[in-house]
Amino acid sequence: MAHLFENIFNPARLKVKAMQKEMSKKYWRNLPEASLIPDPIAEADKAAKAMIARMPTTPAPQHAKVQAKQWPKRQPAEELEDDGASTISELGEVAKGCRRCPLWRDATQTVFGEGPDNAKVVFVGEQPGDQEDLTGKPFVGPAGKVFDAILDDAGVDRQKVYVTNAVKHFKFEPRGKRRIHSKPNAGEVQACRWWLDREFALIKPNLAVALGATAALSLLGKAIPVTKMRGQVIEREDGLRVFITIHPSFILRIHEPADKEAERERFLKDMKQVKKLMGT
């Protein structure tokens, strides 16, 4: 019971005066969890601030200006028969004007892929997050930091791989002044598949890593049970090998320290397997 109390304690909802009004402090000794009460109260302010720090940031004050700059009036990508890009850098410039689905309207800017044109492996995530949307760079938020650290532990040089997302715009639900991540639907994934195919056509990697279900859907054209297929390699009709694993954000959503560390080790094992596959 005590362990349960520690896990369900929410510092953001703590109201000490109201708690004492309902039950005077002198009666706390009769509660089996009484010995646990002082410590959570003492740490509540610190814990609440940490919770706030982990929340999505409010849109940048310059959001409108950045958006206006990033969405120049140009021909919608779906009407282009040939984007004319011969490098990833050029393709990224073209993608700034993408209007293939409605997500561009609320996003700050297109967050295109990043990495060398001759990368042997392409990592595909779901979509940009809050911080990626504001900076215009992929995998720079909390999940990106976890990703970078584990790649380093696995001996994979981030500078030599290409990282991108199945969807190039941040999809979110506004809650007050906050922007909460919202999963892209199949139509949005399909619309953005046009860009992903162009990235692969230019890079010509020998391996793709699907980070999560949305990435797997985009790369394989069908829903894949990631938990069941994790660690497996699926070869597409065009010969591209696709390695299936979780998205690093999954690790961040685990609350129990031991479980979080175990999942991190599993992901590290996956990345070590990717490193071996990169050389074949």
LUMVEX-909886 format. One record per residue (C-alpha): x, y, z; residue number from 1; chain; residue in one letter. Coordinates in pm, whole numbers. Each point is the difference from the previous one (the first is absolute). Layout:
BEGIN
[[X, Y, Z], NUM, 'A', 'A']
...
# end
This chain:
BEGIN
[[0, 0, 0], 1, 'A', 'M']
[[283, 238, 87], 2, 'A', 'A']
[[165, -65, -334], 3, 'A', 'H']
[[-331, 77, -175], 4, 'A', 'L']
[[-35, 325, 195], 5, 'A', 'F']
[[345, 116, -112], 6, 'A', 'E']
[[-78, -77, -365], 7, 'A', 'N']
[[-339, 173, -16], 8, 'A', 'I']
[[107, 313, 189], 9, 'A', 'F']
[[-47, 305, -224], 10, 'A', 'N']
[[179, 315, 123], 11, 'A', 'P']
[[-201, 221, -233], 12, 'A', 'A']
[[-321, -92, 183], 13, 'A', 'R']
[[136, 34, 354], 14, 'A', 'L']
[[-199, 234, 227], 15, 'A', 'K']
[[143, -28, 349], 16, 'A', 'V']
[[-250, 236, 169], 17, 'A', 'K']
[[-296, -181, -152], 18, 'A', 'A']
[[151, -333, 105], 19, 'A', 'M']
[[47, 117, 358], 20, 'A', 'Q']
[[-353, 139, 7], 21, 'A', 'K']
[[-140, -340, -92], 22, 'A', 'E']
[[221, -180, 250], 23, 'A', 'M']
[[208, 171, 265], 24, 'A', 'S']
[[370, -79, 2], 25, 'A', 'K']
[[-31, -164, 342], 26, 'A', 'K']
[[-200, -282, -159], 27, 'A', 'Y']
[[257, -73, -269], 28, 'A', 'W']
[[174, -249, 230], 29, 'A', 'R']
[[-299, -229, -41], 30, 'A', 'N']
[[53, -27, -376], 31, 'A', 'L']
[[219, -282, -134], 32, 'A', 'P']
[[149, 249, -250], 33, 'A', 'E']
[[64, 265, 268], 34, 'A', 'A']
[[377, -43, 1], 35, 'A', 'S']
[[5, 76, -373], 36, 'A', 'L']
[[-193, 328, 16], 37, 'A', 'I']
[[272, 248, 115], 38, 'A', 'P']
[[249, -87, -275], 39, 'A', 'D']
[[-240, 45, -297], 40, 'A', 'P']
[[-119, 331, 148], 41, 'A', 'I']
[[359, 121, 40], 42, 'A', 'A']
[[85, -97, -357], 43, 'A', 'E']
[[-331, 113, -152], 44, 'A', 'A']
[[117, 343, -117], 45, 'A', 'D']
[[310, -143, -164], 46, 'A', 'K']
[[-198, -283, -159], 47, 'A', 'A']
[[-268, 238, -130], 48, 'A', 'A']
[[264, 220, -162], 49, 'A', 'K']
[[153, -307, -163], 50, 'A', 'A']
[[-341, -100, -136], 51, 'A', 'M']
[[-46, 346, -149], 52, 'A', 'I']
[[346, -15, -156], 53, 'A', 'A']
[[-90, -324, -174], 54, 'A', 'R']
[[-319, 144, -148], 55, 'A', 'M']
[[-9, 128, -359], 56, 'A', 'P']
[[105, 362, -29], 57, 'A', 'T']
[[-238, 273, -106], 58, 'A', 'T']
[[33, 105, -363], 59, 'A', 'P']
[[286, 242, -52], 60, 'A', 'A']
[[-102, 369, 3], 61, 'A', 'P']
[[141, 33, -351], 62, 'A', 'Q']
[[-215, -293, -120], 63, 'A', 'H']
[[-196, 209, -252], 64, 'A', 'A']
[[314, 163, -141], 65, 'A', 'K']
[[184, -331, -29], 66, 'A', 'V']
[[-303, -161, -159], 67, 'A', 'Q']
[[-36, 281, -253], 68, 'A', 'A']
[[367, -36, -91], 69, 'A', 'K']
[[-18, -378, -32], 70, 'A', 'Q']
[[-314, -9, -212], 71, 'A', 'W']
[[84, 203, -313], 72, 'A', 'P']
[[-260, 5, -274], 73, 'A', 'K']
[[98, -278, -234], 74, 'A', 'R']
[[-151, -284, -196], 75, 'A', 'Q']
[[-137, -274, 230], 76, 'A', 'P']
[[224, -306, -3], 77, 'A', 'A']
[[-275, -238, -110], 78, 'A', 'E']
[[-25, 189, -330], 79, 'A', 'E']
[[369, -34, -73], 80, 'A', 'L']
[[97, -274, -243], 81, 'A', 'E']
[[369, 58, 70], 82, 'A', 'D']
[[132, 192, 301], 83, 'A', 'D']
[[332, 54, -178], 84, 'A', 'G']
[[202, -88, 311], 85, 'A', 'A']
[[321, -196, -47], 86, 'A', 'S']
[[119, 17, 362], 87, 'A', 'T']
[[-164, -34, 342], 88, 'A', 'I']
[[73, 365, 69], 89, 'A', 'S']
[[-186, 106, -314], 90, 'A', 'E']
[[-289, -233, 81], 91, 'A', 'L']
[[-25, 153, 347], 92, 'A', 'G']
[[-33, 344, -155], 93, 'A', 'E']
[[-282, -120, -222], 94, 'A', 'V']
[[-173, -159, 300], 95, 'A', 'A']
[[-27, 338, 172], 96, 'A', 'K']
[[-299, 72, -219], 97, 'A', 'G']
[[-173, -335, 54], 98, 'A', 'C']
[[-378, 10, 19], 99, 'A', 'R']
[[-70, -366, -67], 100, 'A', 'R']
[[-224, -26, 308], 101, 'A', 'C']
[[-162, 253, 238], 102, 'A', 'P']
[[264, -41, 273], 103, 'A', 'L']
[[211, 282, -148], 104, 'A', 'W']
[[-260, 258, 105], 105, 'A', 'R']
[[70, -26, 374], 106, 'A', 'D']
[[364, -110, -8], 107, 'A', 'A']
[[273, 259, 41], 108, 'A', 'T']
[[204, -143, -285], 109, 'A', 'Q']
[[86, -315, -192], 110, 'A', 'T']
[[243, -220, 191], 111, 'A', 'V']
[[187, -189, -269], 112, 'A', 'F']
[[253, -280, 33], 113, 'A', 'G']
[[362, 60, 89], 114, 'A', 'E']
[[320, -183, -78], 115, 'A', 'G']
[[243, -84, -283], 116, 'A', 'P']
[[-126, -74, -351], 117, 'A', 'D']
[[194, -329, -1], 118, 'A', 'N']
[[-111, -134, 339], 119, 'A', 'A']
[[-8, -380, 23], 120, 'A', 'K']
[[-295, 4, 236], 121, 'A', 'V']
[[-310, 218, 31], 122, 'A', 'V']
[[-182, 22, 332], 123, 'A', 'F']
[[-369, 85, -38], 124, 'A', 'V']
[[-202, 130, 295], 125, 'A', 'G']
[[-365, 101, 26], 126, 'A', 'E']
[[-17, 380, -24], 127, 'A', 'Q']
[[174, 311, 138], 128, 'A', 'P']
[[-71, 88, 362], 129, 'A', 'G']
[[-42, 337, 164], 130, 'A', 'D']
[[370, 87, 9], 131, 'A', 'Q']
[[62, -131, -350], 132, 'A', 'E']
[[-284, 216, -129], 133, 'A', 'D']
[[157, 313, 149], 134, 'A', 'L']
[[360, -73, -103], 135, 'A', 'T']
[[-72, -156, -340], 136, 'A', 'G']
[[230, -297, 75], 137, 'A', 'K']
[[-93, -365, 56], 138, 'A', 'P']
[[66, -194, 320], 139, 'A', 'F']
[[114, 290, 219], 140, 'A', 'V']
[[-262, -35, 276], 141, 'A', 'G']
[[1, -233, 304], 142, 'A', 'P']
[[-44, -314, -212], 143, 'A', 'A']
[[275, 120, -232], 144, 'A', 'G']
[[241, 33, 291], 145, 'A', 'K']
[[-76, -356, 110], 146, 'A', 'V']
[[47, -112, -360], 147, 'A', 'F']
[[338, 176, -30], 148, 'A', 'D']
[[129, -144, 328], 149, 'A', 'A']
[[-93, -357, -90], 150, 'A', 'I']
[[142, 31, -352], 151, 'A', 'L']
[[325, 114, 159], 152, 'A', 'D']
[[-2, -296, 240], 153, 'A', 'D']
[[-58, -232, -296], 154, 'A', 'A']
[[291, 150, -192], 155, 'A', 'G']
[[-217, 154, -272], 156, 'A', 'V']
[[117, 345, -113], 157, 'A', 'D']
[[-304, 229, -22], 158, 'A', 'R']
[[187, 219, -249], 159, 'A', 'Q']
[[21, -291, -245], 160, 'A', 'K']
[[-366, -101, 6], 161, 'A', 'V']
[[-309, 170, -139], 162, 'A', 'Y']
[[-293, 71, 232], 163, 'A', 'V']
[[-346, 101, -113], 164, 'A', 'T']
[[-368, -47, 80], 165, 'A', 'N']
[[-295, -165, -172], 166, 'A', 'A']
[[-186, 332, 35], 167, 'A', 'V']
[[186, 328, -40], 168, 'A', 'K']
[[-231, 230, 199], 169, 'A', 'H']
[[-83, 15, 370], 170, 'A', 'F']
[[-355, -120, 65], 171, 'A', 'K']
[[-135, 110, 335], 172, 'A', 'F']
[[-307, 78, 206], 173, 'A', 'E']
[[-6, 342, 172], 174, 'A', 'P']
[[-73, -14, 372], 175, 'A', 'R']
[[1, 353, 128], 176, 'A', 'G']
[[337, 137, -104], 177, 'A', 'K']
[[153, -346, -28], 178, 'A', 'R']
[[39, -218, -307], 179, 'A', 'R']
[[-52, -369, 65], 180, 'A', 'I']
[[128, -260, -248], 181, 'A', 'H']
[[-269, -165, -210], 182, 'A', 'S']
[[62, -318, -204], 183, 'A', 'K']
[[-15, 54, -378], 184, 'A', 'P']
[[-267, -197, -182], 185, 'A', 'N']
[[47, -236, -294], 186, 'A', 'A']
[[-99, 268, -254], 187, 'A', 'G']
[[263, 242, 130], 188, 'A', 'E']
[[262, -275, -1], 189, 'A', 'V']
[[-90, -89, -358], 190, 'A', 'Q']
[[13, 363, -113], 191, 'A', 'A']
[[349, 41, 142], 192, 'A', 'C']
[[119, -331, -145], 193, 'A', 'R']
[[70, 201, -317], 194, 'A', 'W']
[[285, 179, 179], 195, 'A', 'W']
[[134, -312, 169], 196, 'A', 'L']
[[20, -180, -334], 197, 'A', 'D']
[[197, 293, -145], 198, 'A', 'R']
[[241, -7, 296], 199, 'A', 'E']
[[68, -370, -53], 200, 'A', 'F']
[[36, 45, -376], 201, 'A', 'A']
[[277, 257, 53], 202, 'A', 'L']
[[181, -170, 290], 203, 'A', 'I']
[[-30, -362, -117], 204, 'A', 'K']
[[74, -154, 344], 205, 'A', 'P']
[[40, -374, 50], 206, 'A', 'N']
[[-206, 6, 321], 207, 'A', 'L']
[[-298, 188, 147], 208, 'A', 'A']
[[-90, -6, 369], 209, 'A', 'V']
[[-369, 41, 81], 210, 'A', 'A']
[[-23, 168, 340], 211, 'A', 'L']
[[-354, -91, 105], 212, 'A', 'G']
[[-328, -95, -164], 213, 'A', 'A']
[[-53, 318, -204], 214, 'A', 'T']
[[345, -29, -157], 215, 'A', 'A']
[[-62, -367, -78], 216, 'A', 'A']
[[-332, 88, -163], 217, 'A', 'L']
[[167, 263, -215], 218, 'A', 'S']
[[290, -222, -106], 219, 'A', 'L']
[[-194, -322, -56], 220, 'A', 'L']
[[-343, 129, -98], 221, 'A', 'G']
[[-180, -207, 262], 222, 'A', 'K']
[[-48, -13, 376], 223, 'A', 'A']
[[269, -199, 181], 224, 'A', 'I']
[[-22, -134, 360], 225, 'A', 'P']
[[324, 159, 119], 226, 'A', 'V']
[[14, -186, 332], 227, 'A', 'T']
[[-31, -335, -177], 228, 'A', 'K']
[[226, 84, -295], 229, 'A', 'M']
[[262, 195, 192], 230, 'A', 'R']
[[356, -85, -97], 231, 'A', 'G']
[[-103, -157, -330], 232, 'A', 'Q']
[[98, 109, -349], 233, 'A', 'V']
[[-262, 17, -273], 234, 'A', 'I']
[[113, 29, -360], 235, 'A', 'E']
[[-215, 211, -230], 236, 'A', 'R']
[[-71, -85, -364], 237, 'A', 'E']
[[258, 260, -105], 238, 'A', 'D']
[[265, -177, 209], 239, 'A', 'G']
[[17, 252, 284], 240, 'A', 'L']
[[45, -167, 340], 241, 'A', 'R']
[[-213, 145, 280], 242, 'A', 'V']
[[96, -64, 362], 243, 'A', 'F']
[[-290, 22, 246], 244, 'A', 'I']
[[32, 149, 349], 245, 'A', 'T']
[[-166, 243, 240], 246, 'A', 'I']
[[16, 378, -4], 247, 'A', 'H']
[[234, 133, 274], 248, 'A', 'P']
[[-287, 209, 140], 249, 'A', 'S']
[[-144, -329, 130], 250, 'A', 'F']
[[289, -18, 247], 251, 'A', 'I']
[[-86, 345, 134], 252, 'A', 'L']
[[-359, -103, 73], 253, 'A', 'R']
[[107, -276, 239], 254, 'A', 'I']
[[-22, 116, 364], 255, 'A', 'H']
[[154, -290, 191], 256, 'A', 'E']
[[383, 50, 2], 257, 'A', 'P']
[[80, -370, -29], 258, 'A', 'A']
[[-241, -46, -291], 259, 'A', 'D']
[[133, 314, -169], 260, 'A', 'K']
[[358, -126, 26], 261, 'A', 'E']
[[-99, -345, -130], 262, 'A', 'A']
[[-170, 157, -303], 263, 'A', 'E']
[[301, 219, -62], 264, 'A', 'R']
[[220, -311, -5], 265, 'A', 'E']
[[-235, -167, -247], 266, 'A', 'R']
[[16, 303, -229], 267, 'A', 'F']
[[379, 7, 35], 268, 'A', 'L']
[[5, -365, -106], 269, 'A', 'K']
[[-210, 94, -304], 270, 'A', 'D']
[[241, 278, -94], 271, 'A', 'M']
[[298, -234, 30], 272, 'A', 'K']
[[-179, -232, -240], 273, 'A', 'Q']
[[-56, 295, -235], 274, 'A', 'V']
[[372, 78, 10], 275, 'A', 'K']
[[77, -355, -112], 276, 'A', 'K']
[[-256, 20, -278], 277, 'A', 'L']
[[149, 327, -123], 278, 'A', 'M']
[[313, -187, -101], 279, 'A', 'G']
[[-179, -269, -199], 280, 'A', 'T']
# end
